[in-house]
Amino acid sequence: MPTRTPYTRPSGEPALVPSFVCYADILGFSELSRAAMKAGEGEQFLNSLRTVLNAAYERVREMAGDGTFSVKVFTDNIVVGHPVTRVVLDHGEAEFGTMLWVFSELQLTLATSGFFVRGGIAFGDHYMDDDIVFGPALLDAVALDMGGGPPRLTLARETVEQVQHHLGFYGRPGGRLTTTTFCRTPMERSFSIT
């Protein structure tokens, strides 16, 4: 039976919860793995990869230790779901900040060993437990990673809308920043931060 997560009701039943969801993976992982195997260096690559991934993922799990957000790791992929409890009040400002902090720590740990990540951050309904990751926010975040390109996290339009509320609060009383504040990507629905 899956453990209790921020995505379960008090009764233990699963719930789709408005969340920031980030999906990311290591750039070129398949090619690096194949090249190491072809060169007869598969075990050395595995050992170095295992060391850096264990350190990076352990750091993320430590950050999630208070149970406010959920983490799912599988090989070179990571999904972090952070429920937003006060969508109407603050548009998930603290949760989005935590998401950026988590992924800056992850990227720094991986980059010091020559690995870089690319992915997407989406906002919407989401569910996670020990075995299942589900919801439209996950699908949107994964789709943002499929666009290719350099190491980065791409923001879905729904995420940008939430961030506009955050920045607008500080930038202009009652105002919202325009989408020209962000760097547009070729994908119509997304914006990138690098």
Backbone as a ProteinNet text record, in pm:
[ID]
protein_1_A
[PRIMARY]
MPTRTPYTRPSGEPALVPSFVCYADILGFSELSRAAMKAGEGEQFLNSLRTVLNAAYERVREMAGDGTFSVKVFTDNIVVGHPVTRVVLDHGEAEFGTMLWVFSELQLTLATSGFFVRGGIAFGDHYMDDDIVFGPALLDAVALDMGGGPPRLTLARETVEQVQHHLGFYGRPGGRLTTTTFCRTPMERSFSIT
[TERTIARY]
84.7	0	89.5	62.9	144.9	135.9	246	247.4	166.2	130.9	55.7	144.4	87.6	158.3	72.4	125.3	41.1	-76.6	-78.8	-181.6	-286.2	-295.1	-398.8	-490.2	-616.5	-714.3	-692.1	-746.7	-733.7	-781.6	-876.1	-927.7	-828.8	-722.9	-625.2	-649.8	-762.5	-795.2	-708.7	-672.5	-593	-674	-602.8	-668	-580.2	-642.4	-572.6	-569.2	-449.6	-430.1	-358.7	-402.5	-328.8	-183.5	-90.5	51	141.6	261.7	371.1	438.1	461	522.8	640.3	755.2	873.2	918.6	937.2	996.1	1127.5	1234.2	1362.6	1440.1	1526.8	1616.1	1753.4	1849.7	1987.6	2000.7	2057.5	2079.7	2180.1	2146.7	2239.1	2264.7	2178.3	2201.6	2214.8	2126.4	2131.6	2261.2	2297.9	2420.2	2543.9	2548.6	2662	2671.4	2557.8	2555.4	2603.1	2551.9	2592.4	2741.1	2790.6	2932.6	3021.3	2984.2	3062.4	3060.8	2944.4	2934.6	3018.3	3009.9	3084	3234.6	3278.5	3421.2	3468	3378.3	3415.3	3428.8	3367.4	3378.1	3242.6	3155.3	3020.3	3016.9	3096.4	3094.2	3153.4	3257	3314.1	3210.9	3144.1	3041.8	2928.7	2886.4	2781.3	2821.4	2943.6	2989.4	2991.3	3042.3	3046.1	2904.4	2821.5	2683	2608.4	2626.5	2559.2	2599.9	2726.8	2775.8	2713.1	2716.9	2663.5	2511.9	2441.4	2295.1	2251.4	2319.7	2284.6	2301.2	2410.4	2432.9	2325.5	2295.9	2196.8	2058.2	2017.5	1883.6	1869.1	1976.9	1972.1	1949	2013.6	1995.1	1849	1791.2	1650.8	1560.1	1588.4	1505.2	1515.9	1636	1651.3	1561.8	1559.2	1478.3	1329.8	1290.9	1150.9	1117.1	1210	1193.7	1075.6	1029.8	916.5	782.4	784.6	662.7	575.5	624.2	541	536.8	635.8	631.9	682.2	652.3	685.7	790.1	872.3	980.8	972.3	989.6	994.8	1118.9	1204.7	1329.8	1334.7	1374	1398.8	1512	1623.6	1747.2	1783.4	1777.2	1817.7	1699.3	1585.2	1463.1	1422	1366.8	1314.6	1184.9	1088.7	963.1	945.5	920.2	888.8	751.1	662.7	529.9	512.8	477.5	459.2	316.7	230.2	93.1	89.1	-4.8	-26.2	-153	-137.8	-250.7	-332.8	-272.7	-343.6	-339.1	-394	-388.6	-449.7	-564.8	-634.3	-560.1	-503.3	-439.4	-303.7	-213.2	-77	-26.4	-112.1	-77.3	45	67.6	176	315.2	328.4	459.7	567.7	539.7	638.2	669	567.3	586.6	671.8	647.1	727.1	872.2	890.8	1026.5	1098.3	1027.5	1087.3	1125.7	1040.2	1068.2	1197.6	1213.7	1336	1458.3	1442.9	1552.8	1593.9	1496.5	1524.7	1602.9	1555.7	1621.8	1753.7	1773.3	1905.6	2006.2	1966.9	2053.3	2085	1982.8	2001.4	2097.9	2073.8	2158	2301.6	2320.9	2456	2531.2	2466.3	2530.5	2567.4	2476.3	2503.7	2606.5	2597.6	2688.1	2833.5	2857.4	2995.7	3059.3	2976.7	3027.5	3005.6	2968.2	2955.1	2820.5	2718.4	2584.8	2493	2404.2	2311.9	2170.3	2072.8	1933.5	1853.7	1749.1	1651.1	1514.6	1418.6	1285.8	1185.8	1074.4	967.2	900	845.8	765.7	625.8	528.7	388.8	309.7	191.7	101.2	-34.1	-90.3	-221.7	-249	-353.1	-389.7	-284.2	-255.8	-147.2	-170.7	-117.2	-119.2	12.4	67.8	188.4	177.3	228.4	253.9	380	404.8	526.7	536.5	422.1	421.4	365.8	287.6	214.4	241.3	260.1	264.3	161.9	66.4	-47.4	-100.7	-149.7	-222.6	-177.7	-260.8	-228.5	-102.7	-72.4	48.9	173.6	173.7	286.8	299.5	189.4	193.8	246.3	204.5	253.2	402.8	448.7	591.5	677.3	633.3	707.1	710.1	598.1	592.4	690	709.7	803.1	946.6	979.7	1114.8	1139	1035.2	1049.6	1089.8	1087.6	1122.8	1270.4	1354.2	1497.1	1562.6	1687.3	1759.6	1856.6	1907.5	2011.8	1956.3	2046.3	2000.6	1914.1	1796.5	1705.7	1581.5	1505.5	1370.6	1276.9	1181.6	1085.6	957	900.8	777.4	657.1	559.3	432.6	357.8	267.8	190.8	119.5	62.7	-7.7	88.1	211.6	312.4	346.4	364	394.4	282.9	159.4	47.5	56.3	93.8	109.2	224.4	337.1	454.3	424.6	343.8	306.4	233.9	152.9	86.2	189.9	289.3	393.5	467.8	517.5	598.9	516.5	394.3	307.2	277.6	268.9	243.9	354.7	478.8	592.3	624.4	593.2	630.7	538	410.4	311.3	191.6	153.6	37	-84.3	-134.8	-251.1	-222.4	-97.3	-63.6	-9.6	3.7	62.3	167.7	274.8	377.2	331.1	379.8	341.1	431.8	387.6	467.4	595.5	609.6	734.5	848.8	815.8	918	1000.9	941.5	1006.3	1057.2	1152.4	1207.7	1118.3	1055.2	968	1050	997.9	1058.5	976.1	1026.4	948.3	812.9	800.6	671.9	576.6	459	362	324.8	323.6	272.5	378.3	501.8	604.1	699.9	768.4	869.7	986.1	1106.7	1223	1292.9	1349.7	1442.6	1569.7	1682.4	1810.1	1900.9
-118	0	124.7	220.6	341.7	421.6	491.9	574.5	701.7	765.1	891	999.3	1076.2	1185	1310.5	1424.5	1543.7	1527.7	1417.3	1393.8	1293.5	1269.5	1180.3	1256.7	1220.9	1277.7	1214.3	1272.9	1211.5	1066.4	1032.4	895.3	799.3	854.4	770.5	760.2	813.4	810.1	910.2	876.3	970.1	1092.1	1204.4	1328.6	1401.7	1452.3	1542.1	1678.9	1734.1	1858.1	1959.3	2085.9	2186.8	2191.6	2179.9	2166.4	2224.5	2262.5	2283.8	2148.8	2108.8	1979.9	2002.8	1950.5	1960.5	1820.7	1801.6	1678.8	1719.5	1646.4	1675.2	1545.2	1545.7	1432.4	1481.7	1390.5	1424.2	1426.2	1534.8	1548.5	1444.2	1376.8	1282.9	1155.8	1121.5	1003.3	875.5	853.5	730.6	723.2	835.9	838.1	815.9	879.2	859.4	713.8	654.2	514	421.7	443.6	358.7	373.1	495.9	519.1	451	458	393.3	241.9	185.7	40.7	-1.9	73.7	41.2	46.1	138.3	152.7	54.1	-31.5	-126.8	-63.1	54.2	128.4	143.1	45.6	52.2	55.4	-29.5	-32.1	94.9	150	274.9	388.2	392.8	495.6	475.8	353	322.3	368.9	340.3	380.7	532.2	604	750	807.5	752.9	797.7	772.1	654	617.2	709.9	740.7	829.2	967.7	1026.3	1162.6	1164.8	1066.2	1064	1040.1	950.1	927.4	1055.2	1128.8	1254.2	1357.2	1371	1470.3	1435.3	1311.2	1271.9	1271	1237.1	1241.3	1384.6	1479.8	1620.7	1662	1621.5	1655	1587.5	1462.8	1392.8	1458.3	1506.3	1579.2	1702.5	1773.8	1894.5	1862.4	1743.5	1701.3	1633.6	1630.7	1557.3	1597.5	1720.9	1763.8	1719.7	1657.3	1603.4	1703.1	1826.5	1925.1	1903.4	1832.3	1797.8	1655.9	1599.5	1459.9	1451.6	1347.6	1326.3	1184.1	1170.9	1039.5	1038.8	941.6	931.3	796.3	796.9	672.3	696.8	633	646.7	792.7	844.3	983.4	1078.2	1035.7	1116.8	1150.4	1269.8	1309.3	1386.7	1359.6	1433.8	1485.6	1614.3	1674	1737.5	1702.5	1761.2	1837.4	1963.1	2046.1	2100.8	2045.2	2094.1	2240.9	2312.3	2453.4	2459.9	2499.1	2496.6	2624.6	2735.9	2864.5	2929.4	2860.4	2908.1	3047.2	3067.7	3194.8	3306.8	3277.8	3381.1	3425.3	3329	3368.4	3300.2	3226.6	3163.3	3071.5	3016.9	2921	2981	3104.4	3170.4	3093	3053.9	2980.5	2845	2778.6	2647.1	2656.1	2758.5	2777.6	2809	2891.9	2921.6	2796.7	2711.3	2584.8	2498.5	2493.8	2415.2	2463.3	2594.1	2648	2617.3	2625.8	2594.7	2447.8	2358.3	2215.1	2188.2	2247	2217.1	2291.2	2402	2464.7	2378.6	2321.9	2230.7	2105.8	2050.2	1931.9	1961.5	2070.7	2105.3	2132.2	2201.4	2229.5	2101	2010.3	1883.2	1805.2	1798.2	1723.4	1793.9	1926.2	2000.9	1989.9	1980.5	1968.3	1836.6	1742.2	1615.8	1603.9	1713.6	1714.9	1672	1663.6	1627.2	1748.7	1763	1875.2	1823.1	1898.6	1856.3	1952.7	1896.6	1975.5	1923	2012	1967.9	2079.8	2057.1	2154.2	2164.3	2283.5	2305.4	2344.2	2266.6	2291.5	2315.9	2372.2	2394.4	2336	2258.3	2200.8	2086.5	2012.1	1898.7	1789.9	1727.9	1629.8	1535.6	1412.2	1312.6	1236	1208.4	1124.9	1039.8	917.4	836	755	651.2	572.4	506.9	476.4	399.6	473.2	576.3	638.1	788.1	838.5	982.3	1004.2	1095.5	1106.1	1248.2	1287.4	1412.7	1497.5	1593.6	1679.2	1763.1	1803.7	1883	1801.1	1672.3	1585.7	1576.1	1552.9	1540.5	1667.7	1782.5	1910.1	1926.7	1891.9	1905.8	1815.1	1692.1	1599	1651.5	1702.6	1755.2	1870.7	1952.4	2064.1	2016.3	1902.8	1847.7	1794.8	1753.4	1692.3	1792.5	1920.8	2022.7	2025.6	1957.2	1956.7	2087.4	2101.9	2225.1	2212.7	2327.1	2329.8	2297.5	2282.9	2260.4	2378.1	2347.8	2451.6	2386.6	2467.6	2430.4	2524.5	2469	2547.6	2557.5	2675.8	2697.8	2687.3	2607.3	2598.8	2730.7	2758.7	2882.7	2898.8	2791.7	2799.9	2839.3	2793.3	2830.3	2977.7	3023.4	3164.7	3252.8	3211.5	3289.7	3302.8	3194.5	3200.7	3293.5	3281.3	3364	3511.7	3538.7	3677.4	3739	3658.9	3708.3	3738	3647.9	3668.9	3798.8	3812.8	3929.2	4057.3	4045.2	4161.7	4219.4	4133.2	4179.8	4273.3	4240.1	4320.7	4433.8	4412.2	4509	4628.4	4603.1	4710.2	4671.1	4754.9	4720.3	4687	4565.9	4521.9	4490.1	4503.6	4482.1	4343.6	4314	4186.5	4218.1	4144.4	4160.3	4093.1	4138.3	4079.4	3963.4	3880.3	3764.6	3804.8	3929.5	3971.2	3975.8	3964.5	3959.5	3831.4	3727.1	3597.8	3576.1	3487.4	3452.2	3345.4	3378.1	3281	3172.4	3051.9	2940.7	2917.7	2833	2805.2	2742	2675.1	2614.7	2724.4	2729.6	2835.9	2843.2	2730.6	2728.1	2743.1	2777.4	2770.3	2888.1	2903.9	3005.6	2938.5	2986.6	2920.9	3009.5	2944.6	3008.9	2927	2993.5	2922	2968.8
0	0	0	-89.9	-95.4	35.7	66.2	185.8	163.3	272.4	265.6	204.9	113.4	46.7	54	9.1	3.5	-93.6	-167.7	-268.4	-223.6	-94.2	-43.8	51.3	45.7	138.3	275.8	380.4	513.5	517.1	428.9	423.6	357.4	296	226.5	77.4	31.1	-111.5	-188.5	-314	-393.9	-434.2	-454.2	-495.4	-596.2	-702.2	-793.6	-726.9	-714.2	-640.2	-729.8	-733.5	-810.4	-761.7	-855.7	-818.2	-924.6	-881.4	-974.5	-990.3	-1115.2	-1143.4	-1236.2	-1195.7	-1281.6	-1319	-1447.3	-1500.6	-1565.7	-1537.6	-1601.3	-1619.4	-1718.4	-1736.6	-1780.7	-1774.5	-1809.9	-1961.3	-2011.6	-2155.9	-2204.6	-2313	-2376.2	-2299.6	-2205.4	-2121.3	-2203.7	-2298	-2379.6	-2458.5	-2520.7	-2601.5	-2514.9	-2397.7	-2307.5	-2263.2	-2233.4	-2190.5	-2301.9	-2422.8	-2535.9	-2566	-2562.7	-2591.5	-2487.7	-2361.9	-2256.7	-2273.9	-2305.9	-2326.3	-2446.6	-2555.1	-2676.5	-2652.7	-2567.7	-2537.7	-2430.5	-2383	-2279.1	-2141.7	-2124.2	-1999.3	-1929.9	-1954.5	-1899.5	-1748	-1683.7	-1537.5	-1476.8	-1538.9	-1488.3	-1499.9	-1615.1	-1634.4	-1533.7	-1514.8	-1417.9	-1278.3	-1238.3	-1104.7	-1088.6	-1188.6	-1176.6	-1181.3	-1268.8	-1278.8	-1148.3	-1095.3	-970.5	-856.7	-848.7	-743	-753.1	-872.7	-888.1	-874.3	-929.7	-917.4	-773.7	-703.4	-563.4	-482.2	-506.3	-432.9	-467.6	-596.8	-640	-588.2	-603.3	-562.4	-410.8	-339.9	-194	-145.8	-210.8	-174	-195.6	-307.3	-334.6	-231.8	-198.5	-99.1	38.5	72.9	199.3	200.4	89.5	80.1	92	48.7	54.8	186.8	278	402.9	487.1	475.2	556.8	498.7	380.4	320.7	248	228.3	159.4	8.8	-45.2	-186.8	-205.5	-321.8	-350.5	-460.4	-452.4	-548.1	-601.6	-731.6	-795.8	-884.1	-864.9	-939.2	-1008.7	-1135.7	-1205.7	-1304.8	-1279.5	-1356.1	-1374.6	-1497.4	-1522.1	-1523.9	-1475.8	-1475.3	-1332.7	-1317.6	-1186.9	-1208.8	-1121.5	-1119.3	-977.6	-966.1	-837	-849.6	-759.3	-754.3	-624.3	-634.9	-515	-513.4	-427.1	-418	-377.7	-435.6	-402	-318.2	-195.4	-102.9	-104.3	-151.5	-148.7	-287	-385.1	-523.5	-536.4	-479.5	-494.8	-422.4	-308.5	-227.2	-282.8	-308.1	-347.4	-474.1	-543.2	-670.8	-659.9	-541.5	-523.3	-528.5	-484.1	-491.5	-415.3	-293.3	-213.8	-276.6	-327.2	-387.8	-514.9	-595.3	-716.1	-678.6	-578.5	-531.7	-484.3	-412.9	-368.1	-487.2	-588.9	-708.9	-774.8	-788.2	-848	-762.2	-631.5	-540.5	-553.8	-556.7	-570.9	-699.1	-809.8	-936.3	-954.7	-886.2	-891.3	-816.1	-704.2	-629.8	-712.1	-775.9	-859.3	-973.7	-1046.3	-1159.5	-1116.1	-1005.1	-957.8	-925.8	-856.2	-821.1	-946.6	-1042.7	-1165.5	-1253.8	-1264	-1352.6	-1308.5	-1179.3	-1132	-1176	-1220.7	-1274	-1424.3	-1488.7	-1634	-1689	-1605.6	-1650.6	-1642.1	-1740.1	-1743.2	-1764.1	-1714.2	-1726	-1811.8	-1869.4	-1943.3	-1902	-1892.5	-1854.3	-1859.8	-1793.3	-1793.9	-1659.4	-1632.4	-1512	-1556.8	-1511.5	-1546.4	-1418.5	-1435	-1322.8	-1359.1	-1268.8	-1292.2	-1196.8	-1225	-1140.3	-1150.1	-1034.2	-1027.4	-910.2	-924.7	-817.5	-820	-701.4	-688.1	-562.8	-572	-454.1	-482	-404.6	-422.2	-559.6	-619.5	-743	-864.8	-843.7	-954.1	-958.2	-1079.1	-1105.8	-1215.7	-1192.7	-1282.6	-1287.6	-1403.3	-1414.9	-1531.5	-1568.7	-1682.9	-1662.7	-1539.8	-1517.5	-1551.2	-1517.9	-1554.8	-1705.9	-1773.8	-1919.7	-1984.7	-1932.8	-1986.2	-1961.5	-1841.7	-1809.6	-1897.7	-1919.4	-2005.8	-2149.2	-2197.2	-2334.3	-2353.5	-2250.8	-2261.9	-2279.1	-2221	-2235.4	-2375.9	-2443.8	-2575.7	-2683.8	-2651.9	-2749.8	-2785.7	-2709.6	-2736.8	-2696.8	-2738.6	-2711	-2596.2	-2552	-2448.6	-2310.2	-2212.5	-2074.7	-2028.8	-1977	-1930	-1872.3	-1801.2	-1760.2	-1834.1	-1905	-1981.4	-1900.8	-1896.4	-1821	-1912.7	-1870.9	-1943.5	-1926.4	-2018.2	-2013.7	-1878.9	-1825	-1696.9	-1584.9	-1593.3	-1493.9	-1506.8	-1629.9	-1654.2	-1597.8	-1615.2	-1562.2	-1409.8	-1342.8	-1197.1	-1159.6	-1230.1	-1201.8	-1229.7	-1330.5	-1357.7	-1237.6	-1171.4	-1050.5	-942.1	-925.9	-824.7	-852.4	-973.5	-1008.7	-1014.8	-1062.5	-1069.5	-932.6	-833.1	-697.1	-650.7	-683.9	-640	-738	-865.7	-967.9	-977.6	-974.5	-987.1	-902	-811.1	-728.7	-816.2	-798.6	-874.1	-1019.1	-1061.3	-1201.6	-1227.8	-1355.2	-1397.9	-1501.5	-1496.6	-1598.2	-1726.4	-1837.6	-1964.8	-1999.6	-2092.4	-2132.1	-2202.1	-2244.1	-2307.2	-2206.2	-2077.5	-1973.9	-1987.2	-2042.1	-2052.8	-2195.2	-2208.6	-2339.6	-2402.4	-2512.9	-2579.2	-2646.7	-2644	-2715.9	-2842.1	-2932	-3052.6	-3023.6	-2911	-2876.6	-2832.2	-2886.5	-2858.9	-2710.8	-2641	-2505.2	-2398.4	-2432.7	-2330.1	-2331.2	-2221	-2201.8	-2129.5	-2149.4	-2089.3	-1988.1	-1887.8	-1797.3	-1802.1	-1806.6	-1813.2	-1702.6
[MASK]
++++++++++++++++++++++++++++++++++++++++++++++++++++++++++++++++++++++++++++++++++++++++++++++++++++++++++++++++++++++++++++++++++++++++++++++++++++++++++++++++++++++++++++++++++++++++++++++++++

